[in-house]
Amino acid sequence: MMAGMTHSWLARLFVKERLRSAGEDSAAVSSPGPVWSDPEIPDEERAVLLVRLIEDPTAREDEQDDAASDLEFLSGPFVEAALIRAIRAGDFRSDLAQRCAESLAGIWAREGHVDPAFLAELRSLAKEEVFGILGVRAPHLLPPDAL
């Protein structure tokens, strides 16, 4: 039974829509929503799956963008380190690097901390994303000379 449960949430991770069973009506079934909102997936497993997706060079761009955006709703050193790796891998300016920068800034704003060394390393479009989001949501986290 556990394998079946694992398959069900894992399958929903990679599909955009869920088919209704005959016993469900449209009012009873909401859209599956983003992966981060699925209560069947523990946060730790969700983080691992999303990080694998953003680090998978064969993944579709839209899937990577969605995964990077979903990571904003998780937190912890594993998630932050993965976002930082992706930002660096995208040379601070790729579309994925920008999406990861948005998520990282969202986490930092929510958690009330930043990684000062990486904040100083930021450049290009990723820096604009992070500083823009922190400037609105948590300006106290920006360096004094950033304002």
Buried (B, 14 or more C-beta within 10 A) or exposed (E): EEEEEEEEBEEBBEEEEBEEEEEEEEEEEEEBEBBBEBEEBEEEBBBBBBBEBBBEEEBEEEBBBBBBBBBBBBBEEEBBEBBBBBBBBBEBBBEBBBBBBBBBBBBBBEEEEBBEEBBEBBEBBBBBBBBEBBBEEBEEBBEEEEE
